[in-house]
Amino acid sequence: MSQLELSELFINLRQRGIRLSGARMALLTALAAADKPLAAAGILKAPSIKKAKVDRATVYRALAFFEAAGILEVLRFDGNDRLYHLNLHHHHHLICTACRQIEAVVADNCLHPEIKKIKDNTGFQVQRHVLDFYGLCKKCALKKKLES
């Protein structure tokens, strides 16, 4: 994400009434600079977090806040392993359970009929959804097949 896009994100969040402390801005900067989802340990090592001297507890509070606000997504693995990334556009994930490769995929058009059925059948109005697929990437599936 470019510096201009990050500035636009800050402006957009402020317009939505979200208070951006130095710690929150440092966290968003760390996630925006990453080329892949980060674990909390990686976030804590990010230059923006270190420069702003943000402590561990504040990082975890900000992560929880931004997750609840829908600004970031959390990818969960077995146990308590979590990876965080900015939720700038709606997408789904293909998550390899062997090598932990994560690929974003867009599959919204095929879900619209299902969301409509949910509303028609139950009256439930879906506001947002999360859909992640866990399995083996092409490389790991081939490796597993060769080992068998």
C-alpha positions as CSV (number, residue, x, y, z in Angstrom):
1,M,0.0,0.0,0.0
2,S,1.4,3.4,-0.9
3,Q,1.8,6.3,1.5
4,L,-1.1,8.1,-0.3
5,E,-3.4,5.1,0.1
6,L,-2.5,4.8,3.8
7,S,-3.3,8.5,4.2
8,E,-6.6,8.0,2.5
9,L,-7.3,5.1,4.8
10,F,-6.7,7.3,7.9
11,I,-9.0,10.0,6.5
12,N,-11.7,7.5,5.7
13,L,-11.5,6.0,9.2
14,R,-11.6,9.5,10.9
15,Q,-14.7,10.3,8.7
16,R,-16.3,7.2,10.1
17,G,-15.7,8.5,13.6
18,I,-12.8,6.2,14.4
19,R,-10.2,7.7,16.7
20,L,-6.7,7.1,15.5
21,S,-4.2,7.3,18.3
22,G,-0.5,7.1,17.5
23,A,-0.5,3.4,18.4
24,R,-3.5,2.7,16.1
25,M,-1.8,4.5,13.2
26,A,1.4,2.6,13.8
27,L,-0.5,-0.7,13.7
28,L,-2.3,0.2,10.5
29,T,1.0,1.3,9.0
30,A,2.7,-2.0,9.9
31,L,-0.2,-4.0,8.3
32,A,-0.2,-1.8,5.2
33,A,3.6,-2.2,4.8
34,A,3.4,-6.0,5.0
35,D,3.2,-8.0,1.8
36,K,1.4,-10.8,3.6
37,P,-0.7,-11.3,6.7
38,L,1.3,-10.9,9.9
39,A,1.2,-12.7,13.3
40,A,1.2,-10.5,16.3
41,A,4.9,-11.3,16.9
42,G,5.6,-9.9,13.4
43,I,3.5,-6.8,14.1
44,L,5.4,-6.2,17.3
45,K,8.7,-6.2,15.4
46,A,7.4,-3.8,12.7
47,P,9.4,-0.5,12.3
48,S,6.3,1.6,12.8
49,I,5.5,-0.1,16.1
50,K,9.0,0.1,17.4
51,K,9.3,3.8,16.4
52,A,6.0,4.7,18.1
53,K,7.1,2.5,21.2
54,V,3.8,0.7,21.2
55,D,3.6,-2.0,23.9
56,R,2.3,-5.6,23.4
57,A,-1.0,-5.0,25.3
58,T,-1.8,-1.9,23.2
59,V,-1.1,-3.8,20.0
60,Y,-3.5,-6.6,21.1
61,R,-6.2,-4.1,22.1
62,A,-5.9,-2.3,18.8
63,L,-6.0,-5.6,16.9
64,A,-9.2,-6.5,18.7
65,F,-10.7,-3.1,18.1
66,F,-9.9,-3.1,14.3
67,E,-11.2,-6.7,14.0
68,A,-14.5,-5.7,15.6
69,A,-14.8,-2.6,13.4
70,G,-14.2,-4.8,10.3
71,I,-11.0,-2.9,9.4
72,L,-8.8,-6.0,9.6
73,E,-9.4,-9.7,9.2
74,V,-8.0,-12.5,11.3
75,L,-7.0,-15.8,9.7
76,R,-7.1,-18.6,12.3
77,F,-5.0,-21.7,12.2
78,D,-5.1,-24.8,14.5
79,G,-4.5,-23.8,18.1
80,N,-4.3,-20.1,18.8
81,D,-2.2,-19.1,15.7
82,R,-3.6,-16.0,14.1
83,L,-2.6,-13.9,11.2
84,Y,-3.8,-10.3,10.7
85,H,-4.3,-8.2,7.5
86,L,-6.2,-5.1,6.4
87,N,-9.6,-5.7,5.1
88,L,-9.7,-3.2,2.3
89,H,-11.9,-5.1,-0.1
90,H,-14.1,-8.1,0.4
91,H,-12.5,-11.4,-0.5
92,H,-12.1,-14.9,0.7
93,H,-9.0,-17.0,1.4
94,L,-7.4,-20.3,0.3
95,I,-5.2,-21.3,3.3
96,C,-2.7,-24.1,3.0
97,T,-2.5,-26.0,6.3
98,A,0.9,-27.5,5.4
99,C,3.0,-24.5,4.3
100,R,0.6,-21.7,5.4
101,Q,0.5,-20.1,2.0
102,I,-2.5,-17.8,1.8
103,E,-4.2,-16.7,-1.4
104,A,-7.0,-14.2,-1.7
105,V,-9.9,-15.2,-4.0
106,V,-13.0,-13.3,-4.9
107,A,-16.2,-15.5,-5.0
108,D,-19.0,-13.0,-4.1
109,N,-21.2,-13.5,-7.2
110,C,-21.7,-17.1,-6.5
111,L,-22.7,-16.4,-2.9
112,H,-25.4,-13.8,-3.6
113,P,-28.1,-16.4,-4.4
114,E,-27.2,-18.2,-1.2
115,I,-27.4,-15.0,0.9
116,K,-30.8,-14.3,-0.7
117,K,-32.0,-17.8,0.2
118,I,-30.9,-17.3,3.8
119,K,-32.9,-14.1,4.0
120,D,-36.0,-15.6,2.2
121,N,-36.0,-18.8,4.3
122,T,-35.1,-17.3,7.7
123,G,-35.6,-13.5,7.6
124,F,-32.0,-13.2,8.7
125,Q,-30.3,-10.2,7.0
126,V,-26.6,-11.0,6.4
127,Q,-24.5,-7.9,7.0
128,R,-21.1,-9.5,6.3
129,H,-19.6,-12.9,6.1
130,V,-16.3,-14.7,6.2
131,L,-15.4,-17.6,4.1
132,D,-12.0,-19.3,4.2
133,F,-11.0,-22.6,2.6
134,Y,-8.4,-24.7,4.5
135,G,-6.6,-27.4,2.7
136,L,-3.4,-28.1,0.6
137,C,-2.0,-25.7,-2.0
138,K,-1.1,-27.2,-5.4
139,K,2.6,-27.6,-4.3
140,C,1.8,-29.3,-1.0
141,A,-0.8,-31.6,-2.5
142,L,1.7,-32.7,-5.2
143,K,4.3,-33.3,-2.5
144,K,1.9,-35.3,-0.4
145,K,0.8,-37.4,-3.4
146,L,4.5,-38.2,-4.2
147,E,5.1,-39.3,-0.6
148,S,2.2,-41.7,-0.7
